[in-house]
């Protein structure tokens, strides 16, 4: 059982702590516990001005990047209930309707080989910036879509840029966050998906009765552009 525990980080750390307490000689392998000690002794983030500024910059730049993923998924589901969107794009059904929902994932898959390379070679901030710029371009095209094909291309571009942001953001957050709040701040990244989803649902719901193409694509896409701009 001890051999099994040594293969995994959390059980291994607990085992090392137990060995260090029972051993009289200092153990070099127990050095990482200083990070845990720092996290316990450090004051809360809201009591330190530098950490307040840090998280004030991290939240819109990196953490909110996850909102874009939830926003896109919820917006596409909500748009299907808008009659103006349905009429404007020729009432897509079946596989055609499935394509417009799945094409954003296809774009993300196509950018997967490039996103980690950009984040490692040019830095996490550059990865987020590149992804945000690509998504802004995709949101503008989506906002100005004249036909169904143009709308699908815009969705593909959005997915292509989304992979850059979601690859670089967690690394940037975990590397810059203080050890005391690192776990909580990193967890907030994933919960922001639901924040974007709820936001998109209400925006689409609020504009659904506008008797023009504004309710079909423009209003939700304009807010989508602003959320990508926060990341850049």
Buried (B, 14 or more C-beta within 10 A) or exposed (E): EEEEEEEEEEBBBEBBBEEBEEEEEEEEEBEEBEEEEEBEEBEEBEEBEEBEEBBEEBBBBBBBBBBBBBBBBBBBBBBEEBEBBBEBBEEBEEEEBEBBBBBBBBBBEEBEEBBBEBBEEEBBBBBBBBBBBBBBBBBBBBBBBEEBEBBBBBBBBBBBBBBBBBBBBBBBBBEBBBBBBBEEBBEBBEEBBEBBBBBBBEBBEEBBEBEEBBBBBBBBBBBBBEBBBBBB
